[in-house]
Amino acid sequence: MSNQQLITVIGATGTQGGAVARALQADGTFAVRAVTRDATSARAQALADLGIEVVEAELSDEDSLRKAFDGAHGAFLVTPFWEHRSPERELTEVRTLIAAARGAQLQRVVWSTLEDTRQAIAADDQRMPVIRDGRGEEYRVPHFDVKGGEADALFAASGLPVTYLLMSFYWDQLLGDLAPQRDEDGTLALHLPVGDAPVAGIASDDIGRVVLRVLQDPSTIGATVPAVSDVLTGEQMAAAFSAVLGEQVAYRPLTPAQFRAFPVPGAEELGNMFQYYAEFPESYNGRRDLATAHALNPEHLNLTGFLTAHRARLTR
């Protein structure tokens, strides 16, 4: 145990951080310190039950992060954009993480990021709305653009030994609000607003395995590593559901505009995200090379395998 290098995992009770903490702990190469705001939560206790050290810290508090990084060889860093949906706050969190990581002299940093969609979508493109933050900064998909734009640049200038983990659509989202729904005609149907475009996606457990491989390979420092398990169309996703559920699942895509009109927080941004997937696949899928991803994580789950593992959640 004393010979294990310590990895601090930010956001360890979230989808990404939780997958990373569990994968590192299961492998045993590294010691794991899980960071959360509430060490008494059920998810934090589940990590502690696995033998993982759980500590509390706030992304707005550099001192608490320094303590969380104390003695660590490296860290997995992710920001909780969807908790506040504020580009300004996310950038503040990124600056605080960088300051704490530099102060702790971390030897490895894995930063969970996305691309800046504005590199692919022209400023005068009228297909999707512009979203402005409190500073008047214009975005298309803020949770992508902030990371791929300003945040990545901050990490690049930090001098930290960073690996940029380029995330993909979570298959896990297909178990919740995006799961197939029963239409009025009785048909079970998948309603993703991605048209006929293929979409790069990943199971959360695979995120953890990719980060493990990255931390084991120093040659990934400075590189952008794609986190992707497969690239599938809506029809192919529906076929995977059909195979697992034993019932024909239709694919009946919404339009991005229909999705943006839903009266739920973040619908406009998510509608733009799906439209980016659908209408700019060369940018989205082109950045996520399957051969590279599969070489790094040969045990990846395909969608059918992922849905089979979680079938109980779909049939409740």
C-alpha positions as CSV (number, residue, x, y, z in Angstrom):
1,M,0.0,0.0,0.0
2,S,2.8,2.4,0.9
3,N,4.3,2.0,-2.6
4,Q,1.1,3.0,-4.4
5,Q,1.1,6.4,-6.0
6,L,-2.0,8.4,-4.8
7,I,-4.5,9.8,-7.3
8,T,-7.0,12.4,-6.1
9,V,-10.4,12.1,-7.9
10,I,-12.5,15.3,-8.1
11,G,-16.2,14.9,-8.4
12,A,-16.0,11.3,-7.1
13,T,-19.7,11.0,-6.5
14,G,-20.6,12.1,-10.0
15,T,-20.8,10.0,-13.2
16,Q,-17.3,10.5,-14.4
17,G,-15.4,10.8,-11.1
18,G,-17.3,7.9,-9.6
19,A,-16.3,5.7,-12.6
20,V,-12.7,6.8,-12.3
21,A,-12.5,6.2,-8.5
22,R,-14.0,2.7,-8.9
23,A,-11.8,1.7,-11.8
24,L,-8.6,2.8,-10.0
25,Q,-9.6,1.1,-6.8
26,A,-10.5,-2.2,-8.6
27,D,-7.2,-2.2,-10.5
28,G,-5.0,-1.6,-7.4
29,T,-2.1,0.1,-9.2
30,F,-2.9,3.4,-7.5
31,A,-4.2,4.5,-4.1
32,V,-7.4,6.6,-4.5
33,R,-8.6,9.7,-2.7
34,A,-12.2,10.6,-3.6
35,V,-13.2,14.2,-3.3
36,T,-16.8,15.3,-2.6
37,R,-18.6,18.1,-1.0
38,D,-20.5,15.8,1.4
39,A,-18.6,12.8,2.7
40,T,-21.8,11.6,4.4
41,S,-23.8,11.1,1.2
42,A,-24.9,7.7,0.1
43,R,-22.6,7.8,-2.9
44,A,-19.6,8.9,-0.8
45,Q,-20.3,6.1,1.7
46,A,-20.5,3.6,-1.2
47,L,-17.0,4.6,-2.2
48,A,-15.8,4.4,1.4
49,D,-17.2,0.9,1.6
50,L,-14.9,-0.1,-1.3
51,G,-11.9,1.0,0.8
52,I,-11.5,4.4,-0.9
53,E,-10.4,7.4,1.2
54,V,-13.1,10.0,1.0
55,V,-12.5,13.7,1.8
56,E,-14.4,16.9,1.4
57,A,-13.5,19.9,-0.6
58,E,-15.1,22.8,-2.5
59,L,-14.1,23.8,-6.1
60,S,-14.4,27.4,-4.9
61,D,-11.9,26.9,-2.1
62,E,-8.3,26.6,-3.1
63,D,-7.2,25.7,0.5
64,S,-9.5,22.7,0.7
65,L,-8.4,21.5,-2.8
66,R,-4.7,21.8,-1.7
67,K,-5.4,19.6,1.2
68,A,-7.2,17.1,-1.1
69,F,-4.1,17.1,-3.4
70,D,-1.6,16.9,-0.5
71,G,0.7,13.9,-1.1
72,A,-0.9,13.0,-4.4
73,H,1.0,12.0,-7.5
74,G,-1.8,13.0,-9.8
75,A,-5.5,13.9,-10.1
76,F,-8.5,13.5,-12.2
77,L,-10.2,16.9,-12.7
78,V,-13.8,17.5,-13.8
79,T,-16.2,20.5,-13.3
80,P,-19.9,20.2,-12.4
81,F,-21.2,22.5,-15.1
82,W,-24.8,21.2,-14.9
83,E,-25.1,22.0,-11.3
84,H,-25.0,25.7,-12.0
85,R,-24.9,26.1,-15.9
86,S,-22.7,29.1,-15.5
87,P,-19.7,29.6,-17.8
88,E,-18.3,32.2,-15.5
89,R,-18.5,29.9,-12.5
90,E,-17.0,27.0,-14.4
91,L,-14.0,29.2,-15.4
92,T,-13.5,30.2,-11.7
93,E,-13.6,26.5,-10.7
94,V,-11.0,25.7,-13.4
95,R,-8.7,28.5,-12.2
96,T,-9.0,27.3,-8.6
97,L,-8.3,23.7,-9.6
98,I,-5.2,24.8,-11.6
99,A,-3.9,26.9,-8.7
100,A,-4.3,24.1,-6.2
101,A,-2.7,21.5,-8.6
102,R,0.3,23.7,-9.2
103,G,0.7,24.4,-5.5
104,A,0.6,20.6,-4.8
105,Q,3.1,20.1,-7.7
106,L,1.1,17.2,-9.2
107,Q,3.0,15.0,-11.6
108,R,-0.1,13.9,-13.6
109,V,-3.3,15.7,-14.3
110,V,-6.2,14.2,-16.3
111,W,-8.6,17.0,-17.3
112,S,-12.1,16.0,-18.5
113,T,-12.8,18.3,-21.5
114,L,-14.9,18.8,-24.7
115,E,-14.2,20.7,-27.8
116,D,-15.2,24.3,-28.6
117,T,-18.1,23.9,-31.0
118,R,-17.6,27.4,-32.3
119,Q,-14.6,26.1,-34.2
120,A,-17.0,24.2,-36.4
121,I,-20.1,26.5,-36.3
122,A,-19.6,29.8,-38.0
123,A,-20.6,32.9,-36.1
124,D,-23.3,33.8,-38.7
125,D,-24.7,30.3,-38.8
126,Q,-28.5,30.6,-38.2
127,R,-29.3,26.9,-37.6
128,M,-29.1,27.1,-33.8
129,P,-29.4,30.0,-31.3
130,V,-26.5,31.8,-29.7
131,I,-26.4,31.5,-25.9
132,R,-24.9,34.4,-23.9
133,D,-23.5,34.3,-20.4
134,G,-23.5,37.1,-17.9
135,R,-20.4,38.7,-19.5
136,G,-22.0,38.8,-22.9
137,E,-19.8,36.0,-24.2
138,E,-21.4,34.1,-27.0
139,Y,-21.6,30.3,-27.1
140,R,-23.4,27.6,-29.0
141,V,-23.0,24.7,-26.5
142,P,-21.6,26.4,-23.4
143,H,-20.6,23.2,-21.5
144,F,-18.5,22.2,-24.6
145,D,-17.3,25.7,-25.6
146,V,-16.0,26.8,-22.2
147,K,-13.9,23.7,-21.8
148,G,-12.6,23.5,-25.3
149,G,-12.0,27.2,-25.5
150,E,-11.0,29.1,-22.4
151,A,-10.5,26.2,-19.9
152,D,-8.2,24.2,-22.2
153,A,-6.1,27.3,-22.8
154,L,-5.8,27.9,-19.1
155,F,-4.5,24.3,-18.6
156,A,-2.1,24.6,-21.5
157,A,-0.6,27.8,-20.0
158,S,-0.4,26.3,-16.5
159,G,2.7,24.3,-17.0
160,L,1.0,21.3,-15.5
161,P,1.6,17.8,-17.0
162,V,-2.0,17.5,-18.4
163,T,-3.7,14.8,-20.5
164,Y,-6.9,16.1,-22.1
165,L,-9.6,13.5,-21.9
166,L,-12.1,14.3,-24.7
167,M,-15.5,13.1,-23.4
168,S,-18.4,11.7,-25.5
169,F,-22.1,11.3,-25.1
170,Y,-22.8,9.0,-22.1
171,W,-24.7,5.8,-22.9
172,D,-25.9,6.2,-19.2
173,Q,-28.2,9.0,-20.3
174,L,-30.2,6.5,-22.3
175,L,-31.3,4.9,-19.0
176,G,-33.0,8.0,-17.7
177,D,-35.0,10.8,-19.4
178,L,-33.7,9.8,-22.9
179,A,-34.7,6.2,-22.6
180,P,-37.3,4.8,-25.0
181,Q,-40.8,6.0,-24.2
182,R,-44.2,4.5,-25.0
183,D,-45.9,6.5,-27.7
184,E,-49.6,7.0,-28.0
185,D,-49.9,4.3,-30.6
186,G,-48.3,1.8,-28.1
187,T,-44.9,1.7,-29.8
188,L,-41.8,1.8,-27.6
189,A,-39.7,4.5,-29.3
190,L,-36.4,6.3,-29.0
191,H,-36.7,10.0,-29.5
192,L,-33.1,11.4,-29.8
193,P,-32.9,14.6,-31.9
194,V,-29.9,13.5,-33.9
195,G,-31.5,12.6,-37.3
196,D,-29.6,10.0,-39.2
197,A,-26.2,11.0,-37.9
198,P,-23.9,8.6,-36.1
199,V,-23.0,9.7,-32.5
200,A,-19.9,8.9,-30.5
201,G,-20.8,7.5,-27.1
202,I,-19.3,5.8,-24.1
203,A,-20.5,3.9,-21.0
204,S,-19.5,5.5,-17.7
205,D,-17.5,2.4,-16.6
206,D,-15.3,2.8,-19.7
207,I,-14.4,6.3,-18.6
208,G,-12.8,4.9,-15.5
209,R,-10.9,2.3,-17.5
210,V,-9.6,4.9,-20.0
211,V,-8.4,7.2,-17.2
212,L,-6.6,4.2,-15.6
213,R,-4.8,3.5,-18.8
214,V,-3.9,7.1,-19.3
215,L,-2.4,7.3,-15.8
216,Q,-0.4,4.2,-16.5
217,D,1.1,5.7,-19.7
218,P,3.2,8.8,-19.3
219,S,3.4,9.2,-23.1
220,T,-0.2,10.6,-22.9
221,I,1.0,13.8,-21.1
222,G,0.2,16.7,-23.4
223,A,-2.1,14.6,-25.6
224,T,-5.8,14.7,-26.2
225,V,-7.2,11.2,-25.6
226,P,-10.7,10.3,-26.9
227,A,-13.1,8.7,-24.4
228,V,-15.4,6.8,-26.8
229,S,-16.7,3.2,-26.9
230,D,-18.7,3.2,-30.2
231,V,-20.2,5.5,-32.9
232,L,-23.9,4.6,-33.5
233,T,-26.9,6.0,-35.4
234,G,-30.3,6.4,-33.7
235,E,-31.5,3.4,-35.6
236,Q,-28.6,1.3,-34.3
237,M,-29.2,2.5,-30.7
238,A,-32.9,1.5,-31.1
239,A,-31.8,-1.9,-32.4
240,A,-29.7,-2.4,-29.3
241,F,-32.7,-1.6,-27.1
242,S,-34.8,-4.1,-29.1
243,A,-32.3,-6.9,-28.6
244,V,-32.0,-6.3,-24.8
245,L,-35.7,-5.6,-24.1
246,G,-37.1,-8.3,-26.4
247,E,-39.5,-5.8,-28.0
248,Q,-39.2,-3.9,-31.1
249,V,-38.0,-0.3,-30.3
250,A,-38.6,2.3,-33.0
251,Y,-36.4,5.3,-33.7
252,R,-38.6,8.4,-34.0
253,P,-36.2,11.4,-33.8
254,L,-37.3,14.7,-32.5
255,T,-35.9,17.9,-34.2
256,P,-33.4,19.9,-32.2
257,A,-36.0,22.8,-32.2
258,Q,-38.6,20.5,-30.6
259,F,-36.1,19.5,-27.9
260,R,-35.1,23.2,-27.3
261,A,-38.8,23.9,-26.7
262,F,-39.1,21.5,-23.7
263,P,-39.9,23.4,-20.5
264,V,-36.9,22.0,-18.6
265,P,-33.6,23.8,-17.4
266,G,-30.9,23.6,-20.1
267,A,-33.2,22.5,-22.9
268,E,-31.9,25.2,-25.3
269,E,-28.3,24.2,-24.7
270,L,-29.0,20.5,-25.0
271,G,-30.9,21.0,-28.2
272,N,-27.9,22.8,-29.6
273,M,-25.7,19.9,-28.4
274,F,-27.8,17.4,-30.2
275,Q,-27.9,19.6,-33.3
276,Y,-24.1,19.8,-33.2
277,Y,-24.0,15.9,-33.1
278,A,-26.4,15.7,-36.0
279,E,-25.2,18.4,-38.3
280,F,-21.5,18.6,-37.6
281,P,-20.5,14.9,-37.3
282,E,-17.1,15.5,-39.0
283,S,-16.2,17.8,-36.1
284,Y,-17.7,15.7,-33.3
285,N,-17.0,12.1,-34.5
286,G,-13.9,13.2,-36.3
287,R,-12.2,14.1,-33.1
288,R,-13.0,10.8,-31.5
289,D,-11.0,8.1,-33.2
290,L,-12.3,4.7,-32.4
291,A,-9.0,2.8,-33.2
292,T,-7.1,5.1,-30.7
293,A,-9.8,4.7,-28.1
294,H,-10.1,0.9,-28.4
295,A,-6.3,0.5,-28.3
296,L,-6.3,2.3,-25.0
297,N,-9.4,0.4,-23.7
298,P,-9.8,-2.9,-25.5
299,E,-12.3,-4.1,-22.9
300,H,-14.8,-1.4,-23.9
301,L,-18.5,-2.1,-23.6
302,N,-20.7,-1.9,-26.7
303,L,-24.2,-0.4,-26.3
304,T,-25.9,-3.8,-26.2
305,G,-23.6,-5.0,-23.5
306,F,-24.1,-1.8,-21.5
307,L,-27.9,-2.0,-21.8
308,T,-27.8,-5.7,-20.8
309,A,-25.8,-4.9,-17.7
310,H,-28.4,-2.2,-16.8
311,R,-31.6,-3.9,-18.0
312,A,-33.2,-3.8,-14.6
313,R,-33.3,0.0,-14.8
314,L,-35.1,-0.1,-18.1
315,T,-37.8,-2.5,-17.0
316,R,-38.8,-0.9,-13.7
